[in-house]
Amino acid sequence: FVAKFSGSRQVFDGIEFYLPQIAHMIIHLEADWDEAILERFALVIAQQSQHFALQLTWILQGAIEDYQPETVEGRPNPGYNQLFYHRCITLLSNIERCVVYGSPRSIE
């Protein structure tokens, strides 16, 4: 689907409109990381659109600040959530890999 419409900006605009909701579902859904379809979908789109990857990176950076163990002042963060924090860090790393290397992992 994505490869077929990769030249169409209209498709990416439609997906981009729902990016905050997609990011929220990726972070908060109780799903196994390796089998999660939304994460894979977001990574494929990030491979096709650096604009999408950048916006998703900004959303994840904000979520990382929300769920990190300590605040900027060094005090414990009352909103700290280890699961959500780890998901954000992992997805951010995979997005960076998609943009730099073209694929989050090799599929054989």
N, C-alpha and C positions, 0 to 999 in steps of 0.2 A: 504494500500500500504506500509506504513512505517513499520508496524508490520510484514508484510510478508517478507520484505527484511532487517529487522533490523540486521541480522547476516552477511549481505553481505557488506564488506568494499567498494566494487566497486561502489555500489549505492551512498554511502555517499561521496565518492571521486568525483563523478559526480556532486552532489549537492554542495559540498564544492567549486568547481571551480567557480560556479556562486554566491557564497555568497555575495561578494561586490555588485553585481547588485540586488540581492534579498533584501539586507538591504537598498539600495538606494530606491527601489520601495516601501518598507514598510514605510520608513520615509516620502517620498515625495508625494506619491499618495494621492489624495483627496478622501479618503474612510472613511466610518464610522468605528471607531476603533473596535466595538463589532462585526461587520459583515465582517471584512476584512479577506479574505481567506489566503493571504500571511502571515499575522501575526500568524494565527492558524497553518499553515503549519510549519513555523519556530519554533513555540513552541513545536509541536509534534516531530520534528527532534531533538530539544534541549533535549527533554526527552530521546531520544534514544541514543544520542551521546554527551558526555561531551566535546569532542574536538570541535564539531560544536558550542555548547553553548559558549565555551570559545572564539572562534574566533568571533562569533557574538557579544559577550560582548565587545571585543576590538574595533570592528567597531563602536558600539554604544557609547562607551566611547569617541572615537574621535569625533563623531557627536555631543555629548553633549558639548564638549569643543568648537566646531564650533558655536553652537547655544545658548550657555549660555548667560545670561543677562550681565555679566561683564567679562572682561578679567582677567587674573591672577594678573595683576597690580592693579585691582580695578576700572579700567575705563570702561565706557559703551562699550559693544561689538557692532561694526557696523554690524556684521553678525547675530545679535540676531533675532531669529524667535520663537515666543512663541509656535506656533503649532508644529513645528518640535522638539523643545526642549521637550515639553510635551510628544510627541510620543516616543521619545528616552528614557525618564525616565520611562514611563509606560512599554514599551517593556523590558527594562533592569530589572525592577522589576519582570515582569512575567517570564523572563528567569531564574532569581534566584529562583523563586518559583518552576519552573519546575525541576530544578536540585536538590533542597533541598527536596521538598515535592512530586515531581512526576507528578503534574498536576497544570496548572494555575488556574483552577476553576473546581468545580464539575458540571458535566452535568447529569441532571436527566431526 
